[in-house]
Amino acid sequence: MGILSWIILGGLAGWVASMFAGNNARQGVIGNIIVGIVGAFVGGFVFNFFGGVGVTGFNLYSFGVAFVGAVITLFLKRALFGR
């Protein structure tokens, strides 16, 4: 997966996760992309830990992995740094 694919997938996953977590208004486009890319790594780690497969390319499954990881990342960020 190329860098542009990571940015697009990360941006989409971060945006949807920020809407789910309730902090979309405080987070810009760059924040969504960063949260989505970090979330893809976190989601890949979590899925691999439980015996699944991490991000496999630019597809719906990888979006789900990145979304789950982004939600985990946003909740950890909120727990550590507050609102």
VEXLUM-997935 format. One record per atom (N, C-alpha, C): residue number from 1; x, y, z; residue in one letter; atom name. Coordinates in pm, whole numbers, plus 50000, padded with zeros to 5 digits. Layout:
// VEXLUM-997935
+-----+-------+-------+-------+------+------+
!  nr !     X !     Y !     Z ! rest ! atom !
+-----+-------+-------+-------+------+------+
! NUM !     X !     Y !     Z !    A !   CA !
...
+-----+-------+-------+-------+------+------+
This chain:
// VEXLUM-997935
+-----+-------+-------+-------+------+------+
!  nr !     X !     Y !     Z ! rest ! atom !
+-----+-------+-------+-------+------+------+
!   1 ! 50084 ! 49884 ! 50000 !    M !    N !
!   1 ! 50000 ! 50000 ! 50000 !    M !   CA !
!   1 ! 50090 ! 50124 ! 50000 !    M !    C !
!   2 ! 50065 ! 50216 ! 49910 !    G !    N !
!   2 ! 50145 ! 50336 ! 49897 !    G !   CA !
!   2 ! 50109 ! 50441 ! 50000 !    G !    C !
!   3 ! 50190 ! 50544 ! 50006 !    I !    N !
!   3 ! 50171 ! 50649 ! 50105 !    I !   CA !
!   3 ! 50039 ! 50723 ! 50082 !    I !    C !
!   4 ! 50000 ! 50742 ! 49957 !    L !    N !
!   4 ! 49874 ! 50810 ! 49929 !    L !   CA !
!   4 ! 49755 ! 50726 ! 49977 !    L !    C !
!   5 ! 49764 ! 50596 ! 49962 !    S !    N !
!   5 ! 49659 ! 50507 ! 50012 !    S !   CA !
!   5 ! 49649 ! 50513 ! 50163 !    S !    C !
!   6 ! 49764 ! 50519 ! 50231 !    W !    N !
!   6 ! 49764 ! 50530 ! 50376 !    W !   CA !
!   6 ! 49699 ! 50660 ! 50421 !    W !    C !
!   7 ! 49729 ! 50769 ! 50349 !    I !    N !
!   7 ! 49672 ! 50899 ! 50385 !    I !   CA !
!   7 ! 49521 ! 50899 ! 50364 !    I !    C !
!   8 ! 49475 ! 50846 ! 50251 !    I !    N !
!   8 ! 49331 ! 50844 ! 50223 !    I !   CA !
!   8 ! 49258 ! 50753 ! 50322 !    I !    C !
!   9 ! 49308 ! 50631 ! 50340 !    L !    N !
!   9 ! 49245 ! 50537 ! 50433 !    L !   CA !
!   9 ! 49249 ! 50591 ! 50576 !    L !    C !
!  10 ! 49362 ! 50648 ! 50614 !    G !    N !
!  10 ! 49374 ! 50706 ! 50748 !    G !   CA !
!  10 ! 49283 ! 50825 ! 50768 !    G !    C !
!  11 ! 49272 ! 50909 ! 50666 !    G !    N !
!  11 ! 49184 ! 51025 ! 50677 !    G !   CA !
!  11 ! 49038 ! 50985 ! 50691 !    G !    C !
!  12 ! 48995 ! 50889 ! 50611 !    L !    N !
!  12 ! 48857 ! 50842 ! 50620 !    L !   CA !
!  12 ! 48828 ! 50774 ! 50754 !    L !    C !
!  13 ! 48917 ! 50684 ! 50794 !    A !    N !
!  13 ! 48897 ! 50613 ! 50920 !    A !   CA !
!  13 ! 48902 ! 50709 ! 51039 !    A !    C !
!  14 ! 48995 ! 50804 ! 51036 !    G !    N !
!  14 ! 49005 ! 50902 ! 51144 !    G !   CA !
!  14 ! 48884 ! 50992 ! 51151 !    G !    C !
!  15 ! 48831 ! 51031 ! 51035 !    W !    N !
!  15 ! 48713 ! 51117 ! 51031 !    W !   CA !
!  15 ! 48591 ! 51047 ! 51087 !    W !    C !
!  16 ! 48567 ! 50922 ! 51043 !    V !    N !
!  16 ! 48452 ! 50846 ! 51093 !    V !   CA !
!  16 ! 48468 ! 50816 ! 51242 !    V !    C !
!  17 ! 48589 ! 50782 ! 51283 !    A !    N !
!  17 ! 48613 ! 50753 ! 51426 !    A !   CA !
!  17 ! 48595 ! 50878 ! 51511 !    A !    C !
!  18 ! 48636 ! 50994 ! 51460 !    S !    N !
!  18 ! 48618 ! 51116 ! 51539 !    S !   CA !
!  18 ! 48471 ! 51154 ! 51550 !    S !    C !
!  19 ! 48391 ! 51124 ! 51447 !    M !    N !
!  19 ! 48247 ! 51146 ! 51459 !    M !   CA !
!  19 ! 48187 ! 51048 ! 51560 !    M !    C !
!  20 ! 48233 ! 50924 ! 51559 !    F !    N !
!  20 ! 48186 ! 50822 ! 51653 !    F !   CA !
!  20 ! 48222 ! 50859 ! 51797 !    F !    C !
!  21 ! 48344 ! 50910 ! 51816 !    A !    N !
!  21 ! 48391 ! 50943 ! 51950 !    A !   CA !
!  21 ! 48340 ! 51079 ! 51997 !    A !    C !
!  22 ! 48286 ! 51159 ! 51908 !    G !    N !
!  22 ! 48226 ! 51286 ! 51947 !    G !   CA !
!  22 ! 48321 ! 51403 ! 51953 !    G !    C !
!  23 ! 48436 ! 51395 ! 51885 !    N !    N !
!  23 ! 48526 ! 51510 ! 51886 !    N !   CA !
!  23 ! 48563 ! 51555 ! 51745 !    N !    C !
!  24 ! 48471 ! 51544 ! 51652 !    N !    N !
!  24 ! 48497 ! 51583 ! 51515 !    N !   CA !
!  24 ! 48517 ! 51733 ! 51501 !    N !    C !
!  25 ! 48445 ! 51813 ! 51579 !    A !    N !
!  25 ! 48452 ! 51958 ! 51568 !    A !   CA !
!  25 ! 48587 ! 52012 ! 51616 !    A !    C !
!  26 ! 48654 ! 51942 ! 51706 !    R !    N !
!  26 ! 48781 ! 51990 ! 51761 !    R !   CA !
!  26 ! 48901 ! 51942 ! 51683 !    R !    C !
!  27 ! 48881 ! 51857 ! 51587 !    Q !    N !
!  27 ! 48991 ! 51793 ! 51518 !    Q !   CA !
!  27 ! 48984 ! 51830 ! 51370 !    Q !    C !
!  28 ! 49092 ! 51873 ! 51314 !    G !    N !
!  28 ! 49094 ! 51911 ! 51173 !    G !   CA !
!  28 ! 49127 ! 51794 ! 51082 !    G !    C !
!  29 ! 49147 ! 51826 ! 50957 !    V !    N !
!  29 ! 49178 ! 51723 ! 50857 !    V !   CA !
!  29 ! 49309 ! 51653 ! 50890 !    V !    C !
!  30 ! 49410 ! 51729 ! 50925 !    I !    N !
!  30 ! 49540 ! 51670 ! 50958 !    I !   CA !
!  30 ! 49528 ! 51580 ! 51081 !    I !    C !
!  31 ! 49452 ! 51624 ! 51179 !    G !    N !
!  31 ! 49429 ! 51541 ! 51298 !    G !   CA !
!  31 ! 49359 ! 51412 ! 51265 !    G !    C !
!  32 ! 49259 ! 51417 ! 51176 !    N !    N !
!  32 ! 49190 ! 51296 ! 51133 !    N !   CA !
!  32 ! 49284 ! 51200 ! 51062 !    N !    C !
!  33 ! 49369 ! 51253 ! 50976 !    I !    N !
!  33 ! 49464 ! 51168 ! 50904 !    I !   CA !
!  33 ! 49562 ! 51102 ! 51001 !    I !    C !
!  34 ! 49615 ! 51180 ! 51094 !    I !    N !
!  34 ! 49711 ! 51125 ! 51191 !    I !   CA !
!  34 ! 49646 ! 51019 ! 51278 !    I !    C !
!  35 ! 49525 ! 51049 ! 51328 !    V !    N !
!  35 ! 49454 ! 50951 ! 51412 !    V !   CA !
!  35 ! 49423 ! 50825 ! 51332 !    V !    C !
!  36 ! 49385 ! 50840 ! 51206 !    G !    N !
!  36 ! 49354 ! 50724 ! 51123 !    G !   CA !
!  36 ! 49475 ! 50638 ! 51094 !    G !    C !
!  37 ! 49590 ! 50700 ! 51065 !    I !    N !
!  37 ! 49711 ! 50623 ! 51037 !    I !   CA !
!  37 ! 49762 ! 50554 ! 51163 !    I !    C !
!  38 ! 49764 ! 50627 ! 51275 !    V !    N !
!  38 ! 49803 ! 50565 ! 51402 !    V !   CA !
!  38 ! 49703 ! 50455 ! 51437 !    V !    C !
!  39 ! 49575 ! 50483 ! 51412 !    G !    N !
!  39 ! 49472 ! 50383 ! 51437 !    G !   CA !
!  39 ! 49488 ! 50258 ! 51354 !    G !    C !
!  40 ! 49536 ! 50272 ! 51232 !    A !    N !
!  40 ! 49561 ! 50153 ! 51149 !    A !   CA !
!  40 ! 49669 ! 50065 ! 51211 !    A !    C !
!  41 ! 49773 ! 50128 ! 51266 !    F !    N !
!  41 ! 49877 ! 50051 ! 51334 !    F !   CA !
!  41 ! 49824 ! 49987 ! 51462 !    F !    C !
!  42 ! 49749 ! 50065 ! 51540 !    V !    N !
!  42 ! 49693 ! 50012 ! 51665 !    V !   CA !
!  42 ! 49593 ! 49900 ! 51635 !    V !    C !
!  43 ! 49506 ! 49923 ! 51537 !    G !    N !
!  43 ! 49408 ! 49821 ! 51499 !    G !   CA !
!  43 ! 49475 ! 49695 ! 51447 !    G !    C !
!  44 ! 49580 ! 49712 ! 51368 !    G !    N !
!  44 ! 49654 ! 49596 ! 51319 !    G !   CA !
!  44 ! 49715 ! 49517 ! 51433 !    G !    C !
!  45 ! 49771 ! 49587 ! 51531 !    F !    N !
!  45 ! 49828 ! 49519 ! 51647 !    F !   CA !
!  45 ! 49720 ! 49444 ! 51726 !    F !    C !
!  46 ! 49607 ! 49510 ! 51750 !    V !    N !
!  46 ! 49498 ! 49449 ! 51827 !    V !   CA !
!  46 ! 49442 ! 49328 ! 51753 !    V !    C !
!  47 ! 49418 ! 49342 ! 51623 !    F !    N !
!  47 ! 49364 ! 49230 ! 51546 !    F !   CA !
!  47 ! 49463 ! 49114 ! 51541 !    F !    C !
!  48 ! 49592 ! 49143 ! 51524 !    N !    N !
!  48 ! 49693 ! 49036 ! 51524 !    N !   CA !
!  48 ! 49702 ! 48970 ! 51661 !    N !    C !
!  49 ! 49687 ! 49046 ! 51767 !    F !    N !
!  49 ! 49693 ! 48992 ! 51902 !    F !   CA !
!  49 ! 49582 ! 48889 ! 51924 !    F !    C !
!  50 ! 49464 ! 48915 ! 51869 !    F !    N !
!  50 ! 49351 ! 48823 ! 51885 !    F !   CA !
!  50 ! 49340 ! 48721 ! 51773 !    F !    C !
!  51 ! 49444 ! 48709 ! 51691 !    G !    N !
!  51 ! 49447 ! 48605 ! 51589 !    G !   CA !
!  51 ! 49393 ! 48645 ! 51454 !    G !    C !
!  52 ! 49359 ! 48770 ! 51435 !    G !    N !
!  52 ! 49308 ! 48817 ! 51307 !    G !   CA !
!  52 ! 49421 ! 48869 ! 51220 !    G !    C !
!  53 ! 49382 ! 48935 ! 51114 !    V !    N !
!  53 ! 49477 ! 48993 ! 51020 !    V !   CA !
!  53 ! 49463 ! 49144 ! 51029 !    V !    C !
!  54 ! 49575 ! 49216 ! 51021 !    G !    N !
!  54 ! 49573 ! 49361 ! 51026 !    G !   CA !
!  54 ! 49533 ! 49421 ! 50892 !    G !    C !
!  55 ! 49583 ! 49537 ! 50863 !    V !    N !
!  55 ! 49553 ! 49607 ! 50738 !    V !   CA !
!  55 ! 49614 ! 49530 ! 50622 !    V !    C !
!  56 ! 49530 ! 49497 ! 50524 !    T !    N !
!  56 ! 49575 ! 49414 ! 50413 !    T !   CA !
!  56 ! 49583 ! 49489 ! 50281 !    T !    C !
!  57 ! 49539 ! 49610 ! 50276 !    G !    N !
!  57 ! 49540 ! 49689 ! 50153 !    G !   CA !
!  57 ! 49430 ! 49792 ! 50159 !    G !    C !
!  58 ! 49396 ! 49846 ! 50046 !    F !    N !
!  58 ! 49292 ! 49948 ! 50040 !    F !   CA !
!  58 ! 49158 ! 49880 ! 50014 !    F !    C !
!  59 ! 49094 ! 49831 ! 50122 !    N !    N !
!  59 ! 48966 ! 49762 ! 50110 !    N !   CA !
!  59 ! 48882 ! 49788 ! 50235 !    N !    C !
!  60 ! 48761 ! 49736 ! 50234 !    L !    N !
!  60 ! 48667 ! 49761 ! 50344 !    L !   CA !
!  60 ! 48715 ! 49700 ! 50475 !    L !    C !
!  61 ! 48774 ! 49581 ! 50469 !    Y !    N !
!  61 ! 48825 ! 49517 ! 50590 !    Y !   CA !
!  61 ! 48934 ! 49604 ! 50655 !    Y !    C !
!  62 ! 49025 ! 49656 ! 50575 !    S !    N !
!  62 ! 49132 ! 49741 ! 50628 !    S !   CA !
!  62 ! 49075 ! 49870 ! 50685 !    S !    C !
!  63 ! 48970 ! 49922 ! 50623 !    F !    N !
!  63 ! 48904 ! 50040 ! 50677 !    F !   CA !
!  63 ! 48848 ! 50008 ! 50816 !    F !    C !
!  64 ! 48787 ! 49891 ! 50832 !    G !    N !
!  64 ! 48734 ! 49850 ! 50962 !    G !   CA !
!  64 ! 48842 ! 49838 ! 51066 !    G !    C !
!  65 ! 48955 ! 49780 ! 51028 !    V !    N !
!  65 ! 49068 ! 49767 ! 51121 !    V !   CA !
!  65 ! 49118 ! 49906 ! 51162 !    V !    C !
!  66 ! 49134 ! 49995 ! 51064 !    A !    N !
!  66 ! 49180 ! 50130 ! 51094 !    A !   CA !
!  66 ! 49078 ! 50206 ! 51178 !    A !    C !
!  67 ! 48950 ! 50186 ! 51152 !    F !    N !
!  67 ! 48845 ! 50252 ! 51230 !    F !   CA !
!  67 ! 48849 ! 50207 ! 51375 !    F !    C !
!  68 ! 48856 ! 50076 ! 51397 !    V !    N !
!  68 ! 48862 ! 50024 ! 51535 !    V !   CA !
!  68 ! 48985 ! 50078 ! 51607 !    V !    C !
!  69 ! 49099 ! 50077 ! 51538 !    G !    N !
!  69 ! 49221 ! 50130 ! 51598 !    G !   CA !
!  69 ! 49213 ! 50279 ! 51626 !    G !    C !
!  70 ! 49148 ! 50354 ! 51535 !    A !    N !
!  70 ! 49134 ! 50498 ! 51555 !    A !   CA !
!  70 ! 49043 ! 50529 ! 51673 !    A !    C !
!  71 ! 48937 ! 50451 ! 51690 !    V !    N !
!  71 ! 48848 ! 50472 ! 51805 !    V !   CA !
!  71 ! 48924 ! 50442 ! 51934 !    V !    C !
!  72 ! 49001 ! 50335 ! 51935 !    I !    N !
!  72 ! 49082 ! 50303 ! 52053 !    I !   CA !
!  72 ! 49181 ! 50416 ! 52081 !    I !    C !
!  73 ! 49245 ! 50466 ! 51976 !    T !    N !
!  73 ! 49341 ! 50575 ! 51990 !    T !   CA !
!  73 ! 49275 ! 50701 ! 52045 !    T !    C !
!  74 ! 49157 ! 50735 ! 51995 !    L !    N !
!  74 ! 49087 ! 50854 ! 52043 !    L !   CA !
!  74 ! 49044 ! 50840 ! 52189 !    L !    C !
!  75 ! 48997 ! 50722 ! 52228 !    F !    N !
!  75 ! 48958 ! 50703 ! 52368 !    F !   CA !
!  75 ! 49079 ! 50702 ! 52460 !    F !    C !
!  76 ! 49193 ! 50647 ! 52415 !    L !    N !
!  76 ! 49315 ! 50654 ! 52495 !    L !   CA !
!  76 ! 49364 ! 50798 ! 52508 !    L !    C !
!  77 ! 49355 ! 50874 ! 52398 !    K !    N !
!  77 ! 49393 ! 51015 ! 52402 !    K !   CA !
!  77 ! 49308 ! 51093 ! 52500 !    K !    C !
!  78 ! 49178 ! 51065 ! 52498 !    R !    N !
!  78 ! 49086 ! 51134 ! 52590 !    R !   CA !
!  78 ! 49114 ! 51094 ! 52735 !    R !    C !
!  79 ! 49146 ! 50966 ! 52757 !    A !    N !
!  79 ! 49173 ! 50920 ! 52893 !    A !   CA !
!  79 ! 49304 ! 50980 ! 52947 !    A !    C !
!  80 ! 49403 ! 50995 ! 52862 !    L !    N !
!  80 ! 49532 ! 51045 ! 52907 !    L !   CA !
!  80 ! 49536 ! 51197 ! 52919 !    L !    C !
!  81 ! 49476 ! 51266 ! 52823 !    F !    N !
!  81 ! 49488 ! 51411 ! 52818 !    F !   CA !
!  81 ! 49361 ! 51486 ! 52853 !    F !    C !
!  82 ! 49254 ! 51416 ! 52877 !    G !    N !
!  82 ! 49127 ! 51481 ! 52910 !    G !   CA !
!  82 ! 49061 ! 51541 ! 52788 !    G !    C !
!  83 ! 48961 ! 51622 ! 52810 !    R !    N !
!  83 ! 48888 ! 51683 ! 52699 !    R !   CA !
!  83 ! 48960 ! 51803 ! 52658 !    R !    C !
+-----+-------+-------+-------+------+------+
